[in-house]
């Protein structure tokens, strides 16, 4: 596999994993919002967080689509395995593991609780680290 092929594989896998996690983030934020009364002053900020998370999903989907345009039906994609058959880079896999651990804790936390808020902050921090790591891979391509 050439360096370009390896980079394309890593970017596609990273974008796909990031997209799945971002979708879960929208779900987690929406579930958190459902635990807040609409008259509560905290309801509108949580609704805004849901929208921002959904916009991040769309951004990631556009980026993945752009990479698909680069690889689809040409030499850049020839010989690349499916995304399922690709393993994530070690640095991204480590972040994905942390992200999923936080996600499990978040699912168990009471929506709207201080614990849920702290976990959501942790979730976002790991998401941002993941995005920076994926951007670094993209810049090398």
N, C-alpha and C positions, 0 to 999 in steps of 0.2 A: 504494500500500500504506500503510495507516495505521501509526502508531507501534506500536499494540498488535500488529498483524499482523507487523510487522518484528521486534518483540521475541519473539513466539511462534516465528517462523521461526528466529531466532538461537538461542533456547533449545533448540528441537528439534534443530537441526543440532549445536549444541554438546554436547547430551546424547548424541546418537548417536555423534559422534566420540569423546567421552570414554568411552562404553561400549565401543566397538571397541578403543580403546587399553587400557582396563582389562582386557579379555579377553586381550589380548596380554601384559599384565603377568602375569596368572595363568599363562599358558603359559610365559613366560620364567622365572618363579620355579619352576614345576614342573620345567622342564628343568634349572635350576640344582640343585634338590633331587636329581634323578636322578644327578647327578655326585658326590654326597656319600654315603659309606658309611653305612648305617643305624646302625652302632655308633659313628660319629664324634659327638663332643659337639656339633658344629654342625648335625647332622641335624634335631633337634627344633626349633631356632629357625627353620630354613629351612621346615620343614613348617608352623610357625605363620605364617610370612610368606605362604605359599601360601593358607592359610585366610583370613587378613586381606585379601589381595588379592581372593579370591573373594567375601568379604562386601562389599567395595567395589563389585564388579560388581553384586551384588544391590541395593545401595543406589542405584546409578545407574539400574538398570533400573526400580526403583520410582519414582524421580523422573521418568524419561522417561514412564512410564505415567501418572503424575499429570498431566503436561503434555498427554499425549494425551487424557485425559479432558476437559481444558479446551477443546481445539480440535476434537475429533472430533464431526462431525455438527452443527455449529452455526456461527454467524457468525464465531467466533474462528478457525476453520480454513478458512472459505470463501476461496478464492482463493490459499491458500498453495501453493507448489510442493512437490513431493516433497522429501524430505531430500536425495536424490541431486542434485536440480536446484538446491539451495540452496548458496550459497557460504558458507564460514565467515567470520566477522568477521576482520579483518586481525590483531588481537591474538591471537585463538585460532588462526588459521592459522599464525602464526609459532611459537607453542608446539607445535602439532602437528608442524611440520617438525622442530623440535629433538627432540621425543619420538621421532619415527621414525628420526632419525639415530642417536640413542642405541640404539634398538632394533636397528638393523642392526649396530652395533658389538657389542652384547650377544650377538647370534646368532653372531658370529665368535669371541667370547671362550670360553676354556676354562671349562666349568661348575665352579663352586666355587673358581675362581682369584681372586686379589686384584683383578685387572682386572675380572672379572665382578661382584665385590662393589661396586667403585667405580662401575661403569656402572649397577648396580641402584640405588645411592644417587642417582646423577644422574637416572635414570629417575623415581624417586619424587619428587625435588625438582621436576622439570618437571610431573609429574602434579599435585602440590600447587598449583603456580602456576596450572595450567589450571583446577583446581577452584575456586580463589579468583576467577579471572577470570569463570568461568561463574556462580558465586554472585553476583558483582556485577551481572551482567546480570539474573539472576532477581530480585534485590532491587529493581531499577528497575521491574519489571513490576507 
